[in-house]
Amino acid sequence: MRTLSTAGNGKTDQALRRSYLYVPSSSDRMLDKSLSTPSDVIIYDLEDSVPPSPHDKDSARQRLSTFLSHTPEHKLPHPERIAVRLNDITTPFFENDISEILKLPFVRTLVLPKIHSVRDLHHVSRVIRTSRDRTSTPFPIRIVASVESARSAWNLGEIASWTSEHGPDAGGKLGALLFAAEDYCADTSVVRTPSRLELLYVRSQIAIAAKAFGLDSIDMVCVNYKDLNYLKDECEDGRRLGFNGKQAIHPTQVDIIHSTFVPTEKEILRAANILRQMEVAHSSQKGAFGLEMEGGGKEMIDAPIVLCIDQAENIIRVAKAAGLEIPGVG
């Protein structure tokens, strides 16, 4: 018989990745401010936020390298919170970007724009392997693949299931799918509306593909960064679809993302009750039980029991990692 525990699945110390805040690497001021942001992940950007000229790209790359190399280690974010978005593989900047960034021991995550197919990931993996042959970094590089075209949406299953032919330690490991909505709309001629209904299909597919292969899924940027009520609605929408977190383009967006991409008080209470009642049911040799519902009545918790337990344990794990109160759980 399966042993149940409100301690979750052993991942209670896993860092949350709810917010991904972009920081332009072209700005010394923005780089300095990144040291105090509470964002779960900080994406130091070499792509869209940097002007396209070779001079600007080279300058931003060097500025970021200097910043991460010369800032005292105790002031830097934890390496698990540091990511760098490179220029895409078709640009003349990509190989210099990845070669320079992989020299930095604090960078563990690469965000890769315009990943259209597994061929793109294989190319990146080969470059990672070649670059790491010249270094002695022992940890695998976490890859975040950006979905931003009709081709990438069409190839989602293959992209999500990709593994490096060189192994994760040498060639990198896919860790997340990220949705770049503005680029996707530009590529597909989708017309954006405040309802977001035109993006429901592709967002759902990204979240499902990520779940199928054990990846994180990162929802689109809310470009209207001044309308925090709309941001809240968009965050709730993304969480309902199954996304783990969301991109941010302004520090004011981070707190709302953090407070939304965690279980609600009702969800935590229900999960704790499921785990507690399941313990009681199993101790009485029962395979099912009735869970008190809000407003009266009872909900039968039986088949699929294992899925109910897994969901409840995951809710408790995330709640603990976020420091939320868990009623009736030690």
C-alpha positions in Angstrom: 0.0 0.0 0.0 1.2 3.5 -0.8 2.5 5.5 2.1 0.9 9.0 2.2 2.5 12.0 3.7 1.6 15.7 3.8 5.3 16.4 3.5 4.8 16.0 -0.3 7.0 14.2 -2.7 10.5 15.1 -1.4 10.8 18.3 -3.4 9.9 20.7 -0.7 13.3 22.4 -1.0 12.9 22.9 -4.7 13.2 26.6 -5.7 10.0 28.1 -7.1 10.2 29.6 -10.6 7.1 31.8 -10.7 8.5 35.0 -12.1 11.1 35.5 -14.9 12.1 39.2 -15.0 14.0 40.5 -18.0 16.9 42.8 -17.4 18.5 44.7 -20.3 22.2 43.9 -20.3 22.8 47.2 -22.1 22.2 49.2 -19.0 24.5 49.4 -16.0 21.7 50.9 -14.0 19.4 48.0 -14.7 22.1 45.5 -14.0 22.8 47.0 -10.6 19.0 47.1 -9.8 18.8 43.4 -10.6 20.7 42.7 -7.4 17.7 43.7 -5.3 14.8 42.2 -7.3 12.8 39.5 -5.6 12.1 37.8 -8.9 12.5 34.0 -8.7 14.5 34.1 -12.0 16.4 37.0 -13.5 16.8 36.8 -17.3 19.8 39.0 -18.3 18.9 39.9 -21.9 21.2 40.1 -24.8 18.5 39.9 -27.4 15.4 42.1 -27.9 16.2 44.8 -25.3 19.6 45.5 -26.9 19.8 47.5 -30.1 20.7 45.3 -33.1 24.0 46.9 -34.2 27.1 44.8 -33.7 28.6 47.5 -31.5 25.6 47.5 -29.2 25.5 43.7 -29.1 29.2 43.3 -28.3 29.0 46.1 -25.7 26.0 44.5 -23.9 27.7 41.1 -23.9 30.9 42.5 -22.4 29.0 44.6 -19.9 27.1 41.6 -18.6 30.2 39.5 -18.5 32.0 42.2 -16.5 29.0 42.6 -14.2 28.7 38.9 -13.4 32.5 38.5 -13.0 33.3 41.5 -10.9 30.2 41.7 -8.6 31.1 40.1 -5.2 29.6 36.6 -5.1 27.6 37.4 -2.0 25.8 40.2 -3.7 24.8 38.2 -6.8 21.6 36.3 -7.0 21.9 32.5 -6.4 23.1 30.8 -9.6 19.7 29.0 -9.8 18.1 32.4 -10.2 20.4 33.6 -13.0 19.5 33.1 -16.7 20.8 34.7 -19.8 18.8 35.2 -23.0 21.1 34.9 -26.0 20.6 36.1 -29.5 19.1 33.4 -31.7 21.2 30.9 -33.6 20.7 32.5 -37.0 22.4 35.7 -35.9 26.1 36.5 -36.1 26.0 37.2 -32.4 25.0 33.7 -31.1 28.3 31.9 -30.9 30.1 34.9 -29.3 27.2 35.1 -26.8 27.3 31.5 -25.8 31.1 31.3 -25.7 31.4 34.3 -23.4 28.4 33.4 -21.2 29.5 29.8 -20.6 32.8 31.1 -19.1 30.8 32.5 -16.2 30.4 30.0 -13.4 27.2 31.6 -12.0 25.2 31.1 -15.2 23.2 27.8 -15.1 20.3 28.7 -17.4 20.2 29.8 -21.1 17.0 31.2 -22.7 17.1 30.4 -26.4 14.8 32.5 -28.6 13.3 31.3 -31.9 13.6 27.5 -31.3 11.6 26.2 -34.3 12.6 22.5 -34.2 14.8 19.9 -32.5 17.4 20.7 -35.2 17.8 24.1 -33.5 18.3 22.4 -30.1 20.8 20.0 -31.4 22.8 22.9 -32.9 22.8 24.7 -29.5 23.8 21.5 -27.8 26.8 21.0 -30.0 27.9 24.6 -29.4 27.5 24.1 -25.6 29.6 20.9 -25.7 32.3 22.7 -27.7 32.3 25.7 -25.4 32.3 23.5 -22.3 35.3 21.5 -23.5 37.3 24.6 -22.8 35.9 25.0 -19.2 35.6 22.8 -16.2 32.1 23.6 -15.1 30.5 20.4 -13.6 26.8 21.3 -13.6 24.4 20.8 -16.5 23.2 23.8 -18.4 19.4 24.3 -18.1 17.9 25.2 -21.5 14.7 27.2 -21.8 13.3 27.0 -25.3 11.2 29.9 -26.6 8.1 29.1 -28.6 7.5 32.0 -30.9 6.5 30.7 -34.4 4.0 28.5 -36.2 6.8 26.0 -36.8 7.7 25.8 -33.2 4.0 25.4 -32.2 3.7 22.6 -34.8 6.8 20.9 -33.5 6.0 21.2 -29.8 5.9 17.5 -29.0 9.3 16.9 -30.6 10.8 20.0 -29.0 9.5 19.1 -25.5 10.8 15.5 -25.7 14.3 16.6 -26.9 17.4 15.3 -25.2 21.0 16.1 -26.0 22.9 13.5 -28.0 25.9 14.4 -25.9 24.1 13.9 -22.6 22.8 16.6 -20.2 26.2 17.3 -18.5 28.0 18.0 -21.8 25.2 19.2 -24.1 22.6 20.8 -21.8 19.2 19.7 -20.5 15.8 21.1 -21.6 14.1 22.5 -18.5 11.2 24.7 -19.7 9.1 25.9 -22.6 8.5 29.7 -22.8 5.8 31.4 -24.8 6.8 34.5 -26.7 3.4 35.8 -27.6 4.3 38.9 -29.6 6.7 37.1 -31.9 4.2 34.3 -32.3 1.5 36.7 -33.3 3.8 38.4 -35.8 4.7 35.1 -37.3 1.2 33.7 -37.5 -0.8 36.9 -38.2 -2.9 36.3 -35.1 -4.6 39.5 -34.0 -4.2 40.2 -30.3 -7.3 41.1 -28.2 -7.7 41.8 -24.5 -9.6 38.5 -24.1 -6.6 36.4 -25.1 -9.0 33.8 -26.7 -7.0 33.8 -29.9 -4.0 32.4 -27.9 -5.9 29.8 -25.9 -5.0 26.9 -28.2 -1.3 27.5 -28.4 -0.9 28.4 -24.7 -2.8 25.2 -23.8 -0.6 23.1 -26.1 2.6 24.6 -24.5 1.4 23.9 -21.0 0.4 20.3 -21.9 3.6 19.5 -23.8 5.6 20.8 -20.9 3.7 18.7 -18.4 4.0 15.6 -20.6 7.8 15.7 -20.5 8.3 17.1 -17.0 9.2 20.6 -18.0 8.3 24.0 -16.6 6.0 26.1 -18.7 6.4 29.9 -18.7 3.5 32.1 -19.8 3.7 35.2 -22.0 4.7 38.7 -21.0 1.9 41.1 -20.1 2.9 44.0 -22.2 0.5 46.4 -20.4 2.8 46.7 -17.4 0.9 49.6 -15.9 -2.4 47.9 -15.6 -1.9 45.6 -12.6 -5.5 44.5 -12.6 -5.2 43.2 -16.1 -1.9 41.5 -15.1 -3.6 39.8 -12.2 -6.4 38.5 -14.6 -3.8 37.3 -17.1 -1.8 35.5 -14.4 -4.9 33.7 -13.1 -5.7 32.7 -16.6 -2.2 31.3 -17.2 -2.3 29.4 -13.9 -5.7 27.8 -14.8 -4.1 26.6 -18.1 -1.3 24.9 -16.1 1.6 27.3 -16.5 4.2 27.3 -13.7 5.2 30.9 -14.0 5.2 34.0 -16.1 7.6 36.4 -17.7 7.9 40.0 -16.5 9.2 43.1 -18.2 8.9 45.5 -15.2 9.7 45.0 -11.5 6.2 46.1 -10.5 4.8 42.9 -12.1 6.8 40.5 -9.9 4.7 40.6 -6.7 1.5 39.9 -8.5 3.0 37.0 -10.4 4.3 35.6 -7.1 1.0 35.9 -5.3 -0.9 34.3 -8.2 1.3 31.4 -9.2 0.8 29.7 -5.9 -2.1 27.6 -4.5 -5.0 29.6 -3.1 -6.1 29.3 0.6 -9.0 27.1 -0.5 -6.8 24.8 -2.6 -4.3 24.4 0.2 -7.1 23.5 2.7 -8.6 21.0 0.3 -5.2 19.4 -0.4 -4.4 19.1 3.2 -7.8 17.6 3.9 -7.4 15.0 1.1 -4.1 13.9 2.4 -5.3 13.8 6.0 -8.5 11.9 5.2 -6.8 9.5 2.9 -4.5 8.5 5.7 -7.5 7.8 7.9 -9.3 5.9 5.1 -6.3 3.7 4.5 -5.8 3.0 8.1 -9.4 1.8 8.1 -8.7 -0.4 5.0 -10.9 1.9 2.9 -10.1 3.0 -0.6 -12.4 6.0 -0.8 -13.9 8.7 1.5 -16.3 11.7 1.4 -14.7 15.1 1.5 -16.8 17.9 3.0 -17.6 20.5 0.4 -18.0 24.2 0.8 -21.6 25.0 1.2 -22.6 21.5 2.2 -22.5 18.1 0.7 -19.6 15.7 0.2 -17.3 15.0 -2.7 -16.3 11.4 -3.2 -12.5 11.0 -3.4 -11.8 7.6 -5.0 -10.6 6.7 -8.5 -8.2 7.9 -9.7 -6.9 8.0 -6.1 -3.3 8.2 -7.0 -3.8 11.3 -9.2 -5.8 13.0 -6.4 -2.9 12.3 -4.0 -0.3 13.5 -6.5 -2.1 16.8 -7.1 -2.7 17.3 -3.4 1.0 16.6 -2.5 2.1 19.0 -5.3 -0.1 21.8 -3.9 1.3 21.3 -0.4 4.9 21.2 -1.8 4.4 24.5 -3.7 2.7 26.1 -0.7 5.5 25.1 1.6 8.1 26.4 -0.8 6.2 29.7 -1.0 6.1 29.9 2.8 2.3 29.8 2.9 0.3 28.5 5.9 -0.9 25.0 5.7 -3.7 24.3 8.1 -3.6 21.0 10.0 -0.2 20.1 8.6 2.9 19.9 10.7 
